[in-house]
């Protein structure tokens, strides 16, 4: 029975780390999409 708290802590850590990577990747995807939209709209063109 003493292994359950340790196992729970390890599982919570693994889930937290994978969630951070997922959010980080989603942020990069959104930034990329925003840049593509800005480029397509001509907002970044120099005169």
Buried (B, 14 or more C-beta within 10 A) or exposed (E): EEEEEEEEEEEEEEEEEEEEEEEEEEEEEEEEEEEEEEEEEEEEEEE
